[in-house]
Amino acid sequence: MIVEIKEVELTKLKTEIKNIFKELSDIDIGTIIEMALSDHTSFSEIQMQYGLKEDQVKELMRKNLKKGSYRSWRKRVKTFSDRREFYK
């Protein structure tokens, strides 16, 4: 029963992500990618400006970057966020 609920939620999330991506222009997608690649822009800033949550930005990056570039970006973001928590 729980697995069925999670599958339904996942399907709804995927549909929501597709709808949001359709509303974005190529220029918006390029700007979001540039912001996400920047070490000076947080996910919360992207969410304030474009309404995309962290998971949605990750999905957008996964769809628009090469596999190796996406992995490198995720590793850098994770390392940066881990260091930020340490220095707080």
N, C-alpha and C positions, 0 to 999 in steps of 0.2 A: 504494500500500500504506500509506504513512504517513497519507494523507488518510483512508483507511478506519479506521485505528486512532484518529485524532483524533475522527472522527465517533462511533465507539463510546464513547470516553471522554466526549464531550460528552453523549451520550444517557444514560449512567450518571449523570453529574453532575446533569442535569436531573431524573432520576427521584429521586435522593437529595435534591435541594432540595425537590421536591414532597412527599416523605415527611416531611421535617423540618417544613415549613410546616403540614402536616396535624396534627402533634403539638402545635403551639403554639395556645394559646387566644387569643381576641381581646385579652384583657388583656395577655398576653405580647407579642403583636405590637405593641400600643400602647406598651408599655414599651420595647421594642427600638427602635421608631421615635423615641421621645422621647430615648433614650440616644444614638442615632446623630445626631440633630439637635443635641445638646448639644456644644459645643466642648470640654467638659471630660472627655468619655468617649471612650476609644480603642477601636478595633476589638478589641484584645486583651482589654479588660475585658468587652466583650459576649461574646466567645468563651468566656471563663472562666465567665461566669454562665449563658449559654444554649447554648453549644456551636456557635455559628454562626461560620463563617469569614468573612473580609472580603468575599469574592465573594458569599456567601450573604446577608449583610446588604445588600449593594448590590442584589441581586435582590429582596429583600423590600421595600426602599425603592422600587425601580422599580415594583413591582406595587401599592404602596399610596399613593404620592404622585402628584400631578398631574405631567404631563410637565415643565412649567416649574419646579415646585418641586424635582423630582428633579435637573434640570440645575443649578439654583442651589446645591443641597446638594452635588453632586459637585464643582462649581467651588470652593466654599468649603472642602471637605475637602482637595482637591488643593492649593489655595493654602496652607492651614494646614500640611499635611504638608511641603510644599516649604520653607516658612519654618522649620519645626522642624529639618529637616536642616541648614539654613544656620547656625542658632544653636548646633548641637551642638559 
